[in-house]
Amino acid sequence: MSSATEIKTLFLDIGGVLLTNGWGRESRQAAVDRFELDDDELEERHHLTFDTYEEGKLSLDEYLNRVIFHRKRSFPKAEFRQFMFEQSQPLEEMLEFTRKLVQKHSLQAVAISNEGRELTEYRIERFGLSSLIGAFISSCFVHYRKPDIDIYQIALNISHARADESVYIDDRPMFVEVANGLGIHGITHFDFQSTKDKLAEYGLTV
């Protein structure tokens, strides 16, 4: 891709790109170790119900009741919730670069993410994401999850962005492929440097 087409909109995944995953496998393993949980049981129950939580059809308390607190525990739910939130950390290099990129090129930045409401709201507030991102097309708000094509179409509609004037960054290749199918230029995020190099091919440098 040459830089002949001006990029005006930057669509971004959050977990794995700007921040660590909100409640990924590593975080769940840390919970198993910290709270002495049964790993197999947690994973089975998590996978059976987490999609429903991410689609905004369950509260975090309801998710935890199904996955953790379906039996008596030696620790309170509030402690476990706090542990979940503490797993979120900024990917500083990518976050700072993106802020500079958006400012320099006057880009419209829009998040497209699969995440539950309480985690989404915590992460937006904790890391000041609303100062960078103008709209959050999160699965918990729109009730569609990637790779459902509807969540990408909603993002295009809400942002009034043209697909060919947009770049989408995600660490999941399949999700990038779906965006490509709508004509959005996609970058699979493996690490900071490779994403920086790919963005430069679109004329997006700091």
N, C-alpha and C positions, 0 to 999 in steps of 0.2 A: 504493500500500500504506500503510495506517495502521499505527500502532505497537500496535494492539490485540493482535496475536499476539506474545508475548514471544519474542525470539530468544535461543536458548541455545547454539547452535553456529555457529562461523564457519569455513567451509571456504575455504581459500586456495590459489591457485596461488602458486608461489614466483618463477619467472623472469618478469620483466616486471611484477611486483606488489611483492614485498618486496626482491628483488635483480634485478640485470640478468640477462639470459638467460645460461645456463651456457656454451653453445656455439652462439650464434646467428649470423646472417648477417654482422653487423658484426664479430664476433670472428674469423670465418673469413676475412673480407677483411683484417683486421689481420694474420692469420697469413700470408696470401698476400704481403703487402707486406714483412713482417719476414723471412720465410724464402725469399722469391723463388720461390714456388710457382706452378704453372699453375692459374689460377682455375677454368677450365672443368673441368679434370680433377678438382680437389678437390671441386667442387660435385657433379659426377656421381657420384663414388665415395661421397661423404658421403650423398647422398640414397638411394643403393642399399642402404646398410648401417646408417644411424644408427638407424632404427626398431628394428632387432634389438638394437643396443647399449642403447637406452633400455628395452627390454623385459627387460633383464637376461640376455640370451642370449649376450652377448659381453662380454669384459673390455675395459677401455680400451686395453690393449696390443693386443688382437686388432683392435679398431676402427682403431687407428693403423697397424697392419700392413697393413690393407686400403686405407686411405685415403691415408696419407702414406708409409709405409716399405715399400711394395711395390717400391720402387727405392732404390738407394743415395743417401743424403743427406749433405750436408756438415756436418750438425748431429746430435747424439745425440737419442735418443727422450726421455731425461730432460729435456732442455732444452725440447722441444716440449710435453711434459706440463705442465711448470711454467708455460709460457706460457698454456696452456689454463686452468689454475687461476687465474692472475692476471687473467683477463678478468672474473671475478666481482667485482662491486662492490655495496655496499648501496645501496638507494634509501632514503636516510636518513629523509626526511620521512614516507614511508608506513610504514616499519618502526617508527619511534618512535611514530607515531600508533596503529598496531595494537597495540603493547605496552600503551599506556595504555588503549585501548578494551577489550582483553581483561581487564585488571586491574579497571577500573572496573565492568564489567558481569558479571564472573565468568563470562566466556564460555569454552567449550571450543573451542580452536583446533586445526584438523586440516588438514594440507597434502594437496592432491591435485595431483600434478605428474608431468610426463613428463620423466624425467631418468635418465641412466646412474648406476650405483652409485658409481663413484669420484668423480664430480662431486657427486653428492648428499651423500656422506659428508663430502667436503671442505667444502662450503658449510654444512652443518649445524654442523660444528665451528668453521669459521673465523668465522662470524657469530653464533654462540651461539643458533641457532634452536631448539634443544631447550628453552631457557628460556622460549620463547614458545609453541611448538607441541607438543601432547601426543602426536600420532601423525603419521607421515609415510607417506601412501599414495602411494608413488612407483612409477612404472611398473617400475622395476628390481627392486622388492621383490615386487610382486604379479603381474607379467608380463602386465599389461593397460595399454594406453595410451589416454589421451583421444583421440578422443571415444567410445571403447568404453564403453557404459553400465555394464558390469560394474565398472569402477574406481570409479564413483560409488556403486554399490550396496555395494561392499566398504567404502567410507568410511563410509556410513551404518550398516552392520552393526557395524563395529569400534567406532565412536564411540557406538553405541546412540542415535543422534540421530534425531529426527523431522524429516522433510523440511520440514514447514511451520513448524518452529521453527529453521530453519537459513538462513543466507545464504552464498552462494558468490561469491567474487571472482576473476575471471580476465580477462586482457587479450585473450583470443580469443573473439569473439562466439559462434562455433559451440559452444565448450565450455560457455559459459553457457547456451545454448539446450538442450543435452542435460541439464544439471542442472535446468533449468526443467521438462523433461519428466517428471522424477521428483517434482516438487512442491517442489523447493528454490528459494528466492528467489535470483535471480541478479543480479549487478552486473557489467557489462562495464567494466573498468578502462581509462580513457583517460588520466587524470591524477589527481593527488592530490586536488585540490579537488572535481572532479566525483564521485569515489568517496566522499569525506567527506560531500558533500551527499546522496548516495543513501543512505548508511548512516544519516544523520539521519532519513530518512523511516521507518526501522524503529525509531526511538527510540535509536539507537546514536550517542551523542555523547560527547565528552571534555570 
